[in-house]
Amino acid sequence: MRCSLAILRREINTMYIIFLLSVICLYKIEFISLFSYIYTLTVFLLINSFLDKSKQYTNIINFHFYLFCCITIYLIQLYIMPNYLGLTGPENGIGTDDVRYYYQLSDHPLPFEPSVIVDSFYPYCSFLKILYPFSILSPLNILIPNLLGIAFLPYFINKISVQYLGDEKVGSLAEKLMLFCPFTISVGVILMRDIWIATFLIIALYNFLRKNYLLFIVFVFGILYIRFGSVAFLVSALFVLFKNYLYPKFVNPIQGKIVYMILLFLFAVIFIFSFPVFVSLSNGKLEESLFREGFASILMRLDEDATLLKIMALPKYLSIPLLSLFFLFSPFMSFKFYTLGYFNIRTILATTISPIMLIFCWKYILISFFASLKKSKIYDISLIVILFAICLGTISLQARHKTILMPFLYIMTAYGYYNRYLVSKAVRIICSLFTFCFFILQLYFILR
């Protein structure tokens, strides 16, 4: 009893200190963002109250960790490019789409214009206006509410790991890896929608596994609204998980597999024949979002010698598997700290720190792949990783979209770490050698 009271007192004191530091920090940086913080914290605590009591304190710590990451990146960008108000900078250069989003969200004139001005509101901007229905006078005003998109992601990674794999140790390690993932931090604490898609997908799958279909449908519509094309990732994951519901319906496992393959075939046929209709209804936007020809032209303008372009130029039977492998193993290591002469903190996180972290993960990810060959519990997660890599290499082709794959890689890392003895010693050595060779190969390309 005394021990529990001592822990509770320590947690309360910690939260008080964190809250005080947040208030002082925001007061010094930008007084008007204090309201955003108090509003966002209120919404966060309301959502948090519906989740596991044992995890509520951890979730509060996680939220503030992301808050301080957000403030740090914001201040660095504000110092380096004051004309861009703490945003990432000019588009198609050092910056990204956050400039365009903030241009639509801001309630006062800005010292910059995005390269492409869209008359209609982006669905993501509309979503943020609903989430935060107040005046937006600086990027930090909306960056803080936007953190709700990443704040609960580690929690739900833990939940889906325990729900599917039945191992709390795996869930706990996957949660920690997700929290400190440099790649998702580089995308998730700026004004971008990618992390919302990843969180909504994880929550949708979690509720599908729990047969809570009402919440499942709500988050599916969330994905459709924010970025329609990302539903392809959800559909591919559902086809993997659906067989676990279908097979038990049949006494003979072979019958279940036949029915499953027939359903997959019918879905493919329906999609092929209905695709022209959907393209017509979307005024061609669906076709562009799937085949990404516009993105290829932008990439060519930025770097004609890009490895991605070389792979895309190959015949489809070569380019699709190679692009899938490219995105599975990306981001690749780089020690370039500057972009067009600007110090780029996000690039350091995504292409320096993240690949170093993944080097320590790949051994256990590969162990999980080998364990899945024995039809272990990780089999379906391995299939999801492969399908997501294929989606990234065909309908996505953008590095930041890998935020949707990272959670599953960390689940596999955690599973491989705690279940490494499911595979033979020879397999573990092979996985270690591959990881070492992959690391040396990346160093070679950097130092050559």
JOFENWO-V352685 format. One record per backbone hydrogen bond with DSSP energy under -0.5 kcal/mol. NH is the residue of the N-H (numbers start at 0). CO is the residue of the C=O. E is the energy in kcal/mol with one decimal. If there is no record, write none. Layout:
NH&CO&E  NH&CO&E
This chain:
4&0&-2.3  5&1&-2.3  6&2&-2.3  7&3&-2.5  8&4&-2.6  9&5&-2.2  10&6&-2.5  11&7&-2.4  12&8&-2.3  13&9&-2.4  14&10&-2.6  15&11&-2.3  16&12&-2.3  17&13&-2.6  18&14&-2.7  19&15&-2.4  20&16&-2.7  21&17&-2.3  22&18&-2.3  23&19&-2.6  24&20&-2.6  25&21&-2.6  26&22&-2.5  27&23&-2.1  28&24&-2.1  29&25&-3.0  32&29&-1.5  33&30&-1.9  34&31&-0.6  35&31&-0.6  36&32&-2.2  37&33&-2.5  38&34&-2.8  39&35&-2.8  40&36&-2.9  41&37&-1.9  42&38&-2.2  43&39&-3.0  44&40&-2.8  45&41&-1.9  46&42&-2.4  47&43&-3.0  48&44&-1.6  49&46&-1.6  50&47&-1.5  54&51&-1.3  55&51&-0.7  55&52&-0.8  56&52&-0.5  58&54&-2.4  59&55&-1.7  60&56&-2.0  61&57&-2.7  62&58&-2.5  63&59&-2.0  64&60&-2.1  65&61&-2.3  66&62&-2.0  67&63&-2.3  68&64&-1.9  69&65&-2.7  70&66&-2.5  71&67&-2.2  72&68&-2.4  73&69&-2.6  74&70&-2.6  75&71&-2.2  76&72&-2.4  77&73&-2.3  78&74&-2.2  79&75&-2.2  80&76&-2.7  83&80&-2.0  84&81&-1.6  85&80&-0.7  86&83&-2.7  92&89&-0.9  94&89&-2.5  98&95&-1.4  100&96&-2.2  101&97&-2.7  102&98&-1.8  103&99&-1.3  104&100&-1.8  105&101&-2.7  106&135&-2.5  117&115&-0.6  125&121&-2.4  126&122&-2.5  127&123&-2.1  128&124&-2.1  129&125&-1.6  130&126&-2.3  131&127&-2.8  133&131&-1.7  136&134&-0.6  140&137&-1.1  141&137&-0.7  141&138&-1.0  142&138&-2.6  143&139&-1.6  144&140&-0.6  145&141&-1.8  146&142&-0.7  146&143&-1.2  147&144&-1.8  148&145&-1.8  149&146&-1.5  150&146&-2.4  151&147&-0.6  152&149&-1.3  153&149&-0.6  155&151&-2.2  156&152&-2.0  157&153&-2.0  158&154&-2.2  159&155&-2.6  160&156&-1.8  161&157&-2.4  162&158&-2.7  163&159&-2.2  164&160&-2.9  165&160&-0.6  165&161&-1.4  166&160&-0.5  170&166&-1.9  171&167&-2.4  172&168&-2.2  173&169&-2.6  174&170&-2.0  175&171&-1.8  176&172&-2.5  177&173&-2.2  178&174&-2.2  179&175&-1.9  180&177&-1.1  184&180&-1.9  185&181&-2.2  186&182&-0.9  187&183&-3.6  188&184&-1.6  189&186&-0.7  191&189&-2.3  195&192&-0.6  196&192&-1.7  197&193&-2.0  198&194&-2.4  199&195&-3.0  200&196&-2.4  201&197&-2.2  202&198&-2.6  203&199&-2.5  204&200&-2.6  205&201&-2.4  206&202&-2.3  207&203&-1.9  208&204&-2.4  209&205&-1.6  210&207&-1.1  211&206&-2.8  212&210&-1.3  215&211&-1.8  216&212&-2.3  217&213&-1.9  218&214&-2.2  219&215&-1.8  220&216&-2.4  221&217&-1.5  222&218&-1.9  223&219&-2.5  224&220&-2.3  225&221&-2.3  226&222&-2.5  229&226&-1.5  230&227&-1.9  231&228&-1.7  232&229&-1.1  233&229&-1.1  234&230&-2.7  235&231&-2.1  236&232&-2.1  237&233&-2.5  238&234&-2.1  239&235&-1.1  240&236&-2.2  241&237&-2.7  242&238&-0.7  243&240&-1.1  244&240&-0.5  244&241&-1.4  245&241&-1.9  246&242&-2.8  248&245&-1.7  249&246&-2.0  252&250&-0.6  254&251&-0.6  255&251&-1.4  256&252&-2.1  257&253&-2.3  258&254&-2.5  259&255&-2.3  260&256&-2.3  261&257&-2.2  262&258&-2.4  263&259&-2.1  264&260&-2.3  265&261&-2.7  266&262&-2.4  267&263&-2.2  268&264&-2.3  269&265&-2.7  270&266&-2.5  271&267&-2.3  272&268&-2.3  273&269&-2.1  274&270&-1.3  277&273&-1.9  278&274&-2.5  279&275&-2.1  280&276&-2.4  281&277&-1.7  282&279&-1.3  283&278&-2.8  284&281&-1.6  287&283&-1.8  288&284&-2.4  289&285&-1.6  290&286&-2.5  291&287&-2.3  295&291&-1.7  296&292&-1.7  297&293&-1.8  298&294&-2.6  299&295&-2.1  300&296&-1.7  301&297&-1.7  302&298&-2.8  305&302&-1.5  309&305&-1.6  310&306&-2.2  311&307&-2.4  312&308&-1.5  313&310&-1.4  317&314&-1.9  318&314&-3.3  319&315&-2.1  321&317&-1.9  322&318&-3.0  323&319&-2.1  324&320&-2.1  325&321&-2.4  326&322&-2.3  327&323&-1.8  328&324&-2.3  329&325&-0.9  333&350&-2.6  336&334&-0.8  338&341&-2.9  341&338&-2.1  343&336&-2.8  344&342&-0.7  347&343&-1.6  348&344&-1.9  349&345&-2.6  350&346&-3.2  351&347&-1.3  352&347&-2.7  353&348&-1.8  355&351&-1.3  356&352&-2.3  357&353&-2.5  358&354&-1.7  359&355&-0.9  359&356&-0.6  360&356&-0.6  360&357&-0.7  361&357&-2.6  362&358&-0.6  363&360&-0.7  364&360&-2.1  365&361&-2.7  366&362&-1.8  367&363&-2.0  368&364&-1.9  369&365&-2.4  370&366&-2.7  371&367&-2.1  372&368&-0.8  372&369&-0.8  373&370&-1.3  374&371&-1.8  375&370&-1.1  378&375&-1.9  381&377&-2.4  382&378&-2.0  383&379&-2.3  384&380&-2.3  385&381&-2.2  386&382&-2.7  387&383&-2.8  388&384&-2.2  389&385&-2.0  390&386&-2.4  391&387&-2.6  392&388&-1.7  393&389&-0.5  393&390&-1.0  394&390&-1.7  395&390&-1.0  396&391&-2.9  400&397&-1.2  401&398&-2.0  402&399&-1.5  403&400&-1.7  404&401&-1.5  405&401&-2.0  406&402&-0.7  407&404&-0.8  408&404&-1.6  409&405&-2.1  410&406&-1.7  411&407&-2.1  412&408&-2.1  413&409&-2.5  414&410&-2.5  415&411&-2.9  416&412&-2.2  417&413&-2.0  418&414&-1.7  419&416&-0.6  421&418&-1.8  422&419&-1.1  427&423&-2.0  428&424&-2.1  429&425&-2.3  430&426&-2.4  431&427&-2.0  432&428&-2.7  433&429&-2.6  434&430&-2.1  435&431&-2.4  436&432&-2.8  437&433&-2.7  438&434&-2.1  439&435&-2.5  440&436&-2.6  441&437&-1.9  442&438&-2.1  443&439&-2.4  444&440&-2.1  445&441&-1.6  446&442&-2.7  447&443&-1.7
